[in-house]
Amino acid sequence: MKILFIHQNFPGQFKHLAPALVAGGHEVFATTMREKERRVVDGVTLIPYTNTRGSTPNIHPWATDFETQIIRAEACFHAALALRASGFAPDLIIAHHGWGESLFLKEVWPQARLAIYCEFFYRSEGADTNFDPEFPPKDAGEVCRLHLKNVNNLLHFEVADAGLSPTQWQASTFPSRFRSKITVVHDGIDTALLTPNPAARITLNGTLQLTRENEVITFVNRNLEPYRGYHIFMRALPDILRRRPNARVLLVGGDDVSYGARPAEGRKWRDIFAEEVRPHISAADWARVHFLGHIPYQHFVPLLQLSTVHVYLTYPFVLSWSLLEAMSVGCAIVASNTAPLREAIEHDKTGRMVDFFDVAGLADEVCALLADPAARLRLGQSARAFARLHYDLRSVCLPQQLAWVESLLKRRNP
């Protein structure tokens, strides 16, 4: 069968699924904005496309997201027309529809089945919005803008035949009329690669070498921002550093914004909260806090492997791969008691949970685990066992994804 993936940053969530379908004998293609010329990678033929226009200056702010999605949908539509003119006709289209590209593809190939990656449905209550009272909406119209962010979702519901979501909670954010079409299968974690390693070591600044013998607290996000609890973690540091004089704190993440609003006046969230807590931390203690920025994956894995305690906090939002990767390597984890973490972390079994806003409670749990090697070993072993049982790429997630694809191919549209 011919299968077409749609993802502006392909492979994204389809990193393992697309090559596996190639190995299964299917012809696999993918449109992407990351490539300039057509080429084949891991058996997948990458088809580049580009936008033909930019956003309209001074457009109504509530319409900004939707216009961007339409621009990308138009570009992908014209790329699809060119493919159809060359004789290409997919049996199945699998799209991360969040950027809009797949919106008009049924107009080009009405016979193809369309499956969408259901990452998140925006809500004004019960999820990330209005969760953190420290950052309330800046105006009453924010709920209107949020409602319009779902226009792309709603339009896709009319044309999509099926959906795929990585967690039960993320799937539950979608309206019931489409929820019945969503299959829940996580993207998968390579637990054979992400294993405990007593010999793990990293070198900071070319001179400071850290191993499992050191007391290391890790905190990992794509970007250091409130959505992932960076402000809460930083506020717990003065107490943690004072109580644990040998601990080193490693923060991985950029200083941009992945989710939510940017701070005012061009500032960085990283700097804002570092400056807030700095007066409460001595110079000697501050020297034990290391901002590593973005690091290559080959350095990220040993960082998790030597972590003594790993902290993961998040608003009720999409679940980060990094949490499950930390579980897979056997980290002792302190996590926020927020959805969808409750699907992976059970308090005092696969980790410790604290209220997202409880700064003192976070410090207490981190310090308690730092002082208790037996508890860390027990929690880490349980976390790894859970990750292998529920999120292993080869034995659990990829087989389920492939079965989902095959079921769609058997139900082709007339």
HUGI-V542788 format. One record per residue. N is the residue number from 1. RES is the residue in three letters. PHI is phi in whole degrees, 0 to 359 (none if undefined). PSI is psi as a letter, one per 30 degrees, with the letter a starting at -180 (none if undefined). Layout:
n,res,phi,psi
N,RES,PHI,PSI
N,RES,PHI,PSI
This chain:
n,res,phi,psi
1,MET,none,l
2,LYS,263,k
3,ILE,237,k
4,LEU,244,k
5,PHE,265,k
6,ILE,238,j
7,HIS,199,k
8,GLN,297,f
9,ASN,243,h
10,PHE,310,k
11,PRO,269,f
12,GLY,53,b
13,GLN,290,f
14,PHE,258,g
15,LYS,305,e
16,HIS,261,e
17,LEU,294,e
18,ALA,299,e
19,PRO,297,e
20,ALA,295,e
21,LEU,290,e
22,VAL,299,e
23,ALA,298,f
24,GLY,278,g
25,GLY,100,g
26,HIS,275,l
27,GLU,270,j
28,VAL,240,k
29,PHE,230,l
30,ALA,208,k
31,THR,269,k
32,THR,204,l
33,MET,268,f
34,ARG,277,f
35,GLU,255,l
36,LYS,260,e
37,GLU,226,l
38,ARG,295,k
39,ARG,204,l
40,VAL,248,k
41,VAL,231,k
42,ASP,54,h
43,GLY,85,f
44,VAL,264,k
45,THR,278,j
46,LEU,269,k
47,ILE,245,j
48,PRO,283,l
49,TYR,210,l
50,THR,224,l
51,ASN,290,k
52,THR,256,f
53,ARG,205,l
54,GLY,254,l
55,SER,289,l
56,THR,283,k
57,PRO,299,k
58,ASN,64,g
59,ILE,294,l
60,HIS,304,k
61,PRO,300,f
62,TRP,289,f
63,ALA,261,g
64,THR,300,e
65,ASP,298,e
66,PHE,292,e
67,GLU,297,e
68,THR,300,e
69,GLN,294,e
70,ILE,293,e
71,ILE,300,e
72,ARG,289,e
73,ALA,296,e
74,GLU,296,e
75,ALA,297,e
76,CYS,292,e
77,PHE,300,e
78,HIS,291,e
79,ALA,296,e
80,ALA,293,e
81,LEU,300,e
82,ALA,295,e
83,LEU,295,e
84,ARG,297,e
85,ALA,296,f
86,SER,276,f
87,GLY,101,g
88,PHE,279,k
89,ALA,215,j
90,PRO,284,k
91,ASP,276,e
92,LEU,217,k
93,ILE,245,k
94,ILE,244,j
95,ALA,231,k
96,HIS,273,j
97,HIS,275,g
98,GLY,300,f
99,TRP,262,g
100,GLY,95,f
101,GLU,304,e
102,SER,273,g
103,LEU,299,e
104,PHE,249,g
105,LEU,288,f
106,LYS,291,f
107,GLU,288,f
108,VAL,270,e
109,TRP,233,i
110,PRO,296,f
111,GLN,279,f
112,ALA,283,k
113,ARG,276,k
114,LEU,242,k
115,ALA,243,k
116,ILE,242,k
117,TYR,273,j
118,CYS,268,i
119,GLU,278,e
120,PHE,192,k
121,PHE,245,k
122,TYR,289,k
123,ARG,224,k
124,SER,280,f
125,GLU,218,l
126,GLY,87,g
127,ALA,220,b
128,ASP,286,e
129,THR,290,k
130,ASN,65,g
131,PHE,280,e
132,ASP,257,j
133,PRO,295,f
134,GLU,290,f
135,PHE,232,i
136,PRO,288,l
137,PRO,304,k
138,LYS,283,f
139,ASP,208,l
140,ALA,296,f
141,GLY,283,f
142,GLU,299,e
143,VAL,294,e
144,CYS,290,e
145,ARG,300,e
146,LEU,296,e
147,HIS,300,e
148,LEU,288,f
149,LYS,297,f
150,ASN,271,f
151,VAL,302,e
152,ASN,299,e
153,ASN,302,e
154,LEU,297,e
155,LEU,293,e
156,HIS,291,e
157,PHE,302,e
158,GLU,286,f
159,VAL,243,f
160,ALA,282,k
161,ASP,268,f
162,ALA,199,l
163,GLY,224,l
164,LEU,227,k
165,SER,229,k
166,PRO,281,f
167,THR,222,l
168,GLN,298,e
169,TRP,293,e
170,GLN,298,e
171,ALA,296,e
172,SER,291,f
173,THR,287,f
174,PHE,278,k
175,PRO,302,l
176,SER,300,e
177,ARG,294,f
178,PHE,250,f
179,ARG,304,e
180,SER,294,f
181,LYS,268,f
182,ILE,265,k
183,THR,260,k
184,VAL,261,j
185,VAL,215,k
186,HIS,288,l
187,ASP,298,f
188,GLY,103,k
189,ILE,239,k
190,ASP,280,i
191,THR,288,f
192,ALA,284,e
193,LEU,276,e
194,LEU,270,i
195,THR,239,l
196,PRO,298,k
197,ASN,215,j
198,PRO,300,f
199,ALA,268,g
200,ALA,301,k
201,ARG,205,l
202,ILE,223,l
203,THR,240,k
204,LEU,259,k
205,ASN,57,g
206,GLY,75,f
207,THR,228,e
208,LEU,270,j
209,GLN,259,k
210,LEU,242,k
211,THR,227,a
212,ARG,294,f
213,GLU,285,f
214,ASN,275,l
215,GLU,266,j
216,VAL,234,k
217,ILE,254,k
218,THR,246,k
219,PHE,217,k
220,VAL,230,k
221,ASN,214,l
222,ARG,299,e
223,ASN,224,k
224,LEU,277,j
225,GLU,205,l
226,PRO,302,e
227,TYR,306,e
228,ARG,253,g
229,GLY,72,g
230,TYR,301,e
231,HIS,295,e
232,ILE,292,e
233,PHE,299,e
234,MET,298,e
235,ARG,289,f
236,ALA,276,f
237,LEU,297,e
238,PRO,305,e
239,ASP,291,e
240,ILE,298,e
241,LEU,294,e
242,ARG,291,e
243,ARG,278,f
244,ARG,237,i
245,PRO,293,f
246,ASN,254,f
247,ALA,285,k
248,ARG,246,k
249,VAL,246,k
250,LEU,248,j
251,LEU,251,k
252,VAL,252,k
253,GLY,150,l
254,GLY,279,l
255,ASP,251,g
256,ASP,265,a
257,VAL,233,k
258,SER,266,e
259,TYR,222,l
260,GLY,76,a
261,ALA,272,l
262,ARG,278,l
263,PRO,291,l
264,ALA,288,l
265,GLU,61,h
266,GLY,69,g
267,ARG,280,l
268,LYS,245,k
269,TRP,302,e
270,ARG,304,e
271,ASP,289,e
272,ILE,301,e
273,PHE,275,f
274,ALA,294,e
275,GLU,293,e
276,GLU,296,e
277,VAL,267,f
278,ARG,304,e
279,PRO,296,f
280,HIS,261,g
281,ILE,233,k
282,SER,292,l
283,ALA,299,e
284,ALA,295,e
285,ASP,290,e
286,TRP,297,f
287,ALA,293,f
288,ARG,266,g
289,VAL,256,k
290,HIS,237,j
291,PHE,268,j
292,LEU,263,f
293,GLY,66,a
294,HIS,277,k
295,ILE,234,l
296,PRO,299,l
297,TYR,299,e
298,GLN,292,f
299,HIS,264,f
300,PHE,293,e
301,VAL,297,e
302,PRO,296,f
303,LEU,299,e
304,LEU,293,e
305,GLN,294,f
306,LEU,262,g
307,SER,296,k
308,THR,278,e
309,VAL,222,k
310,HIS,251,k
311,VAL,249,k
312,TYR,225,k
313,LEU,234,k
314,THR,201,k
315,TYR,300,l
316,PRO,295,j
317,PHE,203,a
318,VAL,295,k
319,LEU,276,k
320,SER,284,k
321,TRP,301,e
322,SER,299,e
323,LEU,296,e
324,LEU,290,e
325,GLU,294,e
326,ALA,295,e
327,MET,297,e
328,SER,296,e
329,VAL,275,f
330,GLY,86,h
331,CYS,291,k
332,ALA,275,j
333,ILE,247,k
334,VAL,247,k
335,ALA,230,l
336,SER,285,k
337,ASN,277,i
338,THR,227,l
339,ALA,287,k
340,PRO,266,g
341,LEU,298,f
342,ARG,296,f
343,GLU,283,f
344,ALA,244,e
345,ILE,253,k
346,GLU,249,k
347,HIS,304,k
348,ASP,65,g
349,LYS,240,e
350,THR,250,g
351,GLY,168,a
352,ARG,246,k
353,MET,242,k
354,VAL,226,l
355,ASP,301,k
356,PHE,307,e
357,PHE,267,f
358,ASP,274,i
359,VAL,297,e
360,ALA,296,e
361,GLY,296,e
362,LEU,297,e
363,ALA,299,e
364,ASP,297,e
365,GLU,293,e
366,VAL,297,e
367,CYS,293,e
368,ALA,298,e
369,LEU,289,e
370,LEU,300,e
371,ALA,268,g
372,ASP,228,i
373,PRO,301,e
374,ALA,296,e
375,ALA,294,e
376,ARG,298,e
377,LEU,296,e
378,ARG,297,e
379,LEU,294,e
380,GLY,295,e
381,GLN,295,e
382,SER,293,e
383,ALA,297,e
384,ARG,295,e
385,ALA,299,e
386,PHE,294,e
387,ALA,298,e
388,ARG,293,e
389,LEU,286,e
390,HIS,249,f
391,TYR,233,g
392,ASP,297,k
393,LEU,297,e
394,ARG,282,e
395,SER,263,f
396,VAL,239,d
397,CYS,287,e
398,LEU,297,e
399,PRO,302,e
400,GLN,291,e
401,GLN,296,e
402,LEU,295,e
403,ALA,296,e
404,TRP,298,e
405,VAL,297,e
406,GLU,298,e
407,SER,294,e
408,LEU,288,e
409,LEU,293,f
410,LYS,286,f
411,ARG,250,h
412,ARG,294,k
413,ASN,288,k
414,PRO,290,none
